[in-house]
Amino acid sequence: MEKQDKLYMSIYNDFYGGLLTDYQSRLISMYYDEDMSLAEIGKECGISPQGVRDALMRAEKTLTTMESKLGLVKKTLEMKRLLLEFEKVATDEQKKEIKQALAILEE
């Protein structure tokens, strides 16, 4: 998996992690956010590295399916891009509102 794909999986977990079990979400976080190896995760969770990989694959499939159906990450990133473009030509008052909108998207 490429570096950008790993970043997206972490973002997908931020958006859709509530749809996973706590265990699956934690595995995604350990692997993608904390950069732990399968062996390290397996040792911490008391399962084999292959068991970790299987659980990660199921969680990844759920996350990518949710994004393909809902598209929240894609839409959010596009809204941020458009707001940043608009900010370049906005008035000072509009820039304040753009910053508020960007802050909401970051929550």
Buried (B, 14 or more C-beta within 10 A) or exposed (E): EEEEEBEBBBBBBBBBBEBBEEEBBBBBBBBBEEEBEBEBBBBEBEBEBEBBBEBBEBBBEBBBEBBEEEEBBEEBEEBBEEBEEBBEEBEEEEBEBBEEBBEEEEE
